[in-house]
Amino acid sequence: MPTLDEILPPIILTASLAGVTTILLLVIGTPIAWWLARTPSRWREPVAAIVALPLVLPPTVIGFYLLLALGPSGPGGPLAALWGARTLAFSFEGLVIGSILYSLPFMVQPIRVAFESMGPDPIEAAQTLGARRWPTFTRVIVPETRAGFLTGVILTFAHTIGEFGVVLMIGGNIPGKTKVLSIAIYDFVERGEWLKAHWVSAGMVLFAFLVVTATMLLDRRFGRLTG
């Protein structure tokens, strides 16, 4: 069994990464999902395809191009220089950027589906009563589509917890800085510490089971309420 000193820093780092990524993607992904659900633009499907690319691209491909972009010769170099760093790669900030891009479809898709299934009636009723856009969104649209938001949050958090290829490519294996749980398992296996790898892997299997169960229960509950 891994010691507390071995496993606690990766747990804290992984939870922090998943939490920050989920919050930022909720802010970024919601307007993207709304636009994809409501726009008549001919660019809708190409944009939707770009959003969905992380579902089919190998994580190493995404990680490779992110490594180039976040490195000192890419756009990440000048950005990192703003606070005295040389690169955004091999940093927590770089992991956040990579996680946002890699987990984007897991936030956008459920919210988009919820927006599309809502229909125009609640919005038209609110507009008839004179409600402005922001109150309509917060008091009408969000409650009507809460299942999509909850599913997006759960899937994004869980997907970020389990990331490996992207975080390894752009973050490496720096203890306390970029060594998340998935990298810790890889590290245990490389050192031949199979029992420790078993313990951490079993914990992540249990976590994944709970996430899938929670998502199915949410879908059943809110499906019945809206069906």
C-alpha positions as CSV (number, residue, x, y, z in Angstrom):
1,M,0.0,0.0,0.0
2,P,1.4,3.5,-0.9
3,T,2.4,5.7,2.0
4,L,0.5,9.0,2.7
5,D,3.6,11.0,1.5
6,E,3.5,9.2,-1.8
7,I,-0.2,9.4,-2.6
8,L,-1.5,12.6,-0.9
9,P,0.3,15.2,-3.1
10,P,-0.9,13.5,-6.4
11,I,-4.5,13.3,-4.9
12,I,-4.4,17.0,-3.9
13,L,-2.9,18.0,-7.3
14,T,-5.4,15.9,-9.3
15,A,-8.4,17.2,-7.3
16,S,-7.2,20.8,-7.8
17,L,-6.7,20.3,-11.5
18,A,-10.1,18.7,-11.9
19,G,-11.8,21.4,-9.9
20,V,-10.2,24.3,-11.6
21,T,-10.8,22.8,-15.1
22,T,-14.4,22.1,-14.3
23,I,-15.1,25.6,-13.1
24,L,-13.4,27.2,-16.1
25,L,-15.0,24.9,-18.6
26,L,-18.4,25.6,-17.1
27,V,-17.8,29.3,-17.8
28,I,-16.3,28.7,-21.3
29,G,-18.4,25.8,-22.4
30,T,-21.9,27.2,-21.6
31,P,-21.8,30.0,-24.2
32,I,-20.3,27.5,-26.8
33,A,-23.1,25.0,-26.1
34,W,-25.7,27.7,-26.3
35,W,-24.4,28.9,-29.7
36,L,-24.2,25.4,-31.1
37,A,-27.7,24.7,-29.9
38,R,-29.3,27.9,-31.2
39,T,-27.4,29.3,-34.1
40,P,-28.5,28.9,-37.7
41,S,-25.0,29.6,-38.9
42,R,-23.4,27.3,-41.5
43,W,-20.4,27.2,-39.3
44,R,-22.2,25.3,-36.5
45,E,-21.2,21.8,-37.6
46,P,-17.5,22.7,-38.3
47,V,-17.3,24.3,-34.8
48,A,-19.0,21.3,-33.3
49,A,-16.5,19.1,-35.0
50,I,-13.6,21.1,-33.6
51,V,-15.1,20.9,-30.1
52,A,-15.5,17.1,-30.5
53,L,-12.0,16.5,-31.8
54,P,-10.6,15.4,-28.4
55,L,-13.0,12.5,-28.4
56,V,-11.2,10.9,-31.4
57,L,-7.7,12.3,-31.4
58,P,-5.0,10.4,-29.6
59,P,-4.1,12.2,-26.4
60,T,-0.4,12.1,-27.4
61,V,-1.3,14.1,-30.6
62,I,-3.1,16.8,-28.5
63,G,-0.3,16.8,-26.0
64,F,2.4,17.1,-28.6
65,Y,0.9,20.2,-30.2
66,L,0.1,21.7,-26.8
67,L,3.7,21.1,-25.8
68,L,4.8,23.1,-28.9
69,A,2.2,25.9,-28.2
70,L,3.0,26.2,-24.5
71,G,6.8,26.0,-24.9
72,P,9.2,28.9,-25.0
73,S,9.0,29.1,-28.8
74,G,5.2,29.1,-28.9
75,P,2.5,31.5,-27.6
76,G,3.0,30.1,-24.1
77,G,6.5,31.6,-23.9
78,P,5.5,35.3,-23.9
79,L,2.5,34.5,-21.7
80,A,4.7,32.8,-19.1
81,A,7.2,35.7,-19.2
82,L,4.5,38.0,-17.8
83,W,5.1,36.4,-14.3
84,G,8.8,35.6,-14.9
85,A,8.5,32.0,-16.1
86,R,10.1,30.7,-19.3
87,T,7.3,28.3,-20.4
88,L,3.8,27.2,-19.6
89,A,4.8,23.6,-20.2
90,F,5.7,21.5,-17.2
91,S,3.6,23.7,-14.9
92,F,0.2,23.5,-13.3
93,E,-1.1,26.3,-15.5
94,G,-0.1,24.3,-18.5
95,L,-2.0,21.3,-17.2
96,V,-5.1,23.4,-16.7
97,I,-4.9,24.6,-20.4
98,G,-4.4,21.1,-21.6
99,S,-7.2,19.8,-19.5
100,I,-9.6,22.5,-20.7
101,L,-9.0,21.6,-24.3
102,Y,-9.0,17.8,-23.8
103,S,-12.2,17.9,-21.6
104,L,-14.1,20.5,-23.6
105,P,-16.5,18.1,-25.3
106,F,-17.4,16.5,-22.0
107,M,-18.8,19.8,-20.8
108,V,-20.2,21.2,-24.0
109,Q,-22.0,18.1,-25.4
110,P,-24.4,17.4,-22.4
111,I,-25.3,21.1,-22.1
112,R,-25.8,21.5,-25.8
113,V,-28.2,18.5,-25.8
114,A,-30.1,20.0,-22.8
115,F,-30.4,23.3,-24.6
116,E,-31.7,21.7,-27.8
117,S,-34.2,19.5,-26.0
118,M,-35.6,22.4,-24.0
119,G,-37.6,23.9,-26.9
120,P,-38.5,27.6,-27.3
121,D,-41.6,27.7,-25.1
122,P,-40.0,28.6,-21.8
123,I,-37.9,31.4,-23.3
124,E,-40.9,32.8,-25.2
125,A,-43.0,32.8,-22.1
126,A,-40.3,34.6,-20.2
127,Q,-39.9,37.2,-22.9
128,T,-43.7,37.7,-23.0
129,L,-43.5,38.6,-19.3
130,G,-40.8,41.1,-20.0
131,A,-37.8,39.2,-18.5
132,R,-34.4,40.4,-19.7
133,R,-31.8,38.0,-21.1
134,W,-29.7,37.3,-18.0
135,P,-32.7,36.7,-15.6
136,T,-34.2,34.5,-18.3
137,F,-31.1,32.5,-18.5
138,T,-30.5,32.1,-14.8
139,R,-34.2,31.7,-13.7
140,V,-35.7,29.8,-16.7
141,I,-33.0,28.2,-18.9
142,V,-30.7,26.9,-16.2
143,P,-33.4,25.3,-14.1
144,E,-34.9,23.7,-17.3
145,T,-31.5,22.3,-18.4
146,R,-30.0,21.5,-15.0
147,A,-29.6,17.8,-15.9
148,G,-27.2,18.8,-18.7
149,F,-25.2,21.1,-16.5
150,L,-24.9,18.4,-13.8
151,T,-23.9,15.8,-16.2
152,G,-21.3,18.1,-17.8
153,V,-19.8,18.9,-14.5
154,I,-19.6,15.3,-13.4
155,L,-18.2,14.0,-16.6
156,T,-15.7,16.9,-16.9
157,F,-14.4,16.4,-13.3
158,A,-14.1,12.6,-13.7
159,H,-12.5,12.8,-17.1
160,T,-9.9,15.3,-15.8
161,I,-9.2,13.0,-12.9
162,G,-8.3,10.1,-15.3
163,E,-6.3,12.1,-17.8
164,F,-2.9,10.5,-18.7
165,G,-1.5,11.1,-22.2
166,V,-2.1,14.9,-22.4
167,V,-0.8,15.6,-18.8
168,L,2.2,13.4,-19.3
169,M,3.2,15.1,-22.6
170,I,2.8,18.7,-21.3
171,G,3.5,18.2,-17.6
172,G,6.0,15.4,-17.3
173,N,6.4,13.7,-13.9
174,I,7.4,16.5,-11.5
175,P,6.4,15.6,-7.9
176,G,4.2,18.2,-6.2
177,K,3.9,20.1,-9.5
178,T,2.6,18.0,-12.3
179,K,2.5,14.4,-10.9
180,V,-1.2,13.6,-10.9
181,L,-2.7,10.3,-9.9
182,S,-2.6,8.7,-13.4
183,I,1.1,9.6,-13.6
184,A,1.7,8.2,-10.1
185,I,0.2,4.8,-11.2
186,Y,2.6,4.9,-14.2
187,D,5.5,5.7,-11.9
188,F,4.7,2.8,-9.6
189,V,4.5,0.4,-12.5
190,E,7.8,1.6,-13.9
191,R,9.5,1.0,-10.5
192,G,7.9,-2.5,-10.3
193,E,5.8,-1.5,-7.3
194,W,2.8,-3.4,-8.4
195,L,0.9,-3.5,-5.1
196,K,1.0,0.2,-4.8
197,A,-0.2,0.6,-8.4
198,H,-3.0,-1.9,-7.6
199,W,-4.2,0.2,-4.6
200,V,-4.3,3.5,-6.5
201,S,-5.8,1.9,-9.6
202,A,-8.6,0.2,-7.6
203,G,-9.4,3.5,-6.0
204,M,-9.8,5.1,-9.5
205,V,-11.9,2.2,-10.7
206,L,-14.3,2.7,-7.7
207,F,-14.4,6.4,-8.4
208,A,-15.2,5.8,-12.1
209,F,-18.0,3.4,-11.1
210,L,-19.5,6.0,-8.7
211,V,-19.3,8.6,-11.5
212,V,-21.1,6.4,-14.0
213,T,-23.7,5.4,-11.5
214,A,-24.4,9.0,-10.5
215,T,-24.7,10.1,-14.2
216,M,-27.2,7.3,-14.9
217,L,-29.2,8.2,-11.8
218,L,-29.3,11.8,-12.8
219,D,-30.4,11.0,-16.3
220,R,-33.2,8.7,-15.0
221,R,-34.4,11.2,-12.4
222,F,-34.4,14.3,-14.7
223,G,-35.6,12.3,-17.7
224,R,-38.7,11.3,-15.7
225,L,-39.3,14.9,-14.6
226,T,-39.0,16.3,-18.1
227,G,-40.5,13.3,-20.0
